[in-house]
Amino acid sequence: MADFKIWMNGRLVLQAEAVLPVNSAAVFYATNVFEGLRAYWNERDGELYGFRLADHFARLRESMKMMRFSVPYSVEDLFEAVRAVLAGNEVREDVHMHLVAYVGGAGLDATSPTGLYINPRRRQRVVEGKGVSACISSWVRTSDNAIPIRLKCGANYQNGRLARLQAKVDGYDEPIFLNGRGRVAEGTGATLFMVRKGRLCTPTTSNDILESITRTTIIEDVAPNVVGMDVVEREIDRTELYTADEAFLCGSGYEITPVTSIDRFPVGTGEVGPVTRAISTAYINLVRGVDMRHPEWRTPTYKPVRL
Ligand SMILES: Cc1ncc(COP(=O)(O)O)c(C=O)c1O
């Protein structure tokens, strides 16, 4: 199957043609910010729904502002670009996209010109019911006062890369970061929830984690309204993870990924637990539009609509 074309600064181009100058800050210092999001094909409606696009666009703009890029794109511009890349590739299947805003100028203090590309790709869906093995990383999550993890800057992901490669070398699927204060933070591309003593808990956003849109969706809707559990946002200690009944990672890419062992301690029974399973089913039904509540979170790609 051929790769999708990339949308780059207003044009649809082949992957090989989407190139950046080697002396740009984007290439040399990883001066980029990005979003990763999915759109889901709904057979019933014959429509491709982008999930919470407005929230992803707001966060991309916030990331540009925070990293002191010029911000030449409105939410409407970003929406038009997403529609152009999906319609231009005639995408009628589940798709994952990276929206990347970068600084094309040279030098550490370059703030412009800001360019944008969107790279749609077929990304494997998470296999429901299958868990991953995790470890507590010996790498510490970068802190809000160093390079803020609250937003999505490409350079942040060097921290995640080190943790991930170490985890793989040591025989685990995924690392879990502690922050500089020794509290549980998150995974490399996903936030973390655990079930312990009958409560569904996740670290607060002051624990050096991304302000995840999936996390918010679970807190605002999926857990209380579908699964019947309110989420407790609080600090979490490492040893609580070792004695948790269930744990899962979540994110636009990770969807709901069960964690069935941490540092070789089985999480609960070592199988995917009932809360994780219920949240996973409810989340997938919501993003695809099988659960028809919250139509404002599913933006049709083909039907004319304003964001
Ligand atoms: C570091 C990090 N944490 C958490 C997440 C999950 O965020 P979201 O639910 O907004 O995709 C991501 C993925 O984007 C991430 O890169």
PDBQT file of the ligand as one rigid body, heavy atoms in Angstrom, charges set to zero:
ROOT
HETATM    1  C1  LIG A 401       4.581  12.617  26.477  1.00  0.00    +0.000 C 
HETATM    2  C2  LIG A 401       3.170  12.307  26.171  1.00  0.00    +0.000 A 
HETATM    3  N1  LIG A 401       2.305  12.117  27.179  1.00  0.00    +0.000 NA
HETATM    4  C3  LIG A 401       0.998  11.846  26.948  1.00  0.00    +0.000 A 
HETATM    5  C4  LIG A 401       0.491  11.743  25.670  1.00  0.00    +0.000 A 
HETATM    6  C5  LIG A 401      -0.971  11.533  25.437  1.00  0.00    +0.000 C 
HETATM    7  O1  LIG A 401      -1.532  12.750  25.040  1.00  0.00    +0.000 OA
HETATM    8  P1  LIG A 401      -2.856  12.822  24.158  1.00  0.00    +0.000 P 
HETATM    9  O2  LIG A 401      -3.880  12.067  24.927  1.00  0.00    +0.000 OA
HETATM   10  O3  LIG A 401      -3.169  14.262  24.086  1.00  0.00    +0.000 OA
HETATM   11  O4  LIG A 401      -2.527  12.194  22.869  1.00  0.00    +0.000 OA
HETATM   12  C6  LIG A 401       1.369  11.925  24.589  1.00  0.00    +0.000 A 
HETATM   13  C7  LIG A 401       0.875  11.811  23.213  1.00  0.00    +0.000 C 
HETATM   14  O5  LIG A 401       0.633  12.728  22.558  1.00  0.00    +0.000 OA
HETATM   15  C8  LIG A 401       2.726  12.224  24.842  1.00  0.00    +0.000 A 
HETATM   16  O6  LIG A 401       3.575  12.422  23.832  1.00  0.00    +0.000 OA
ENDROOT
TORSDOF 0
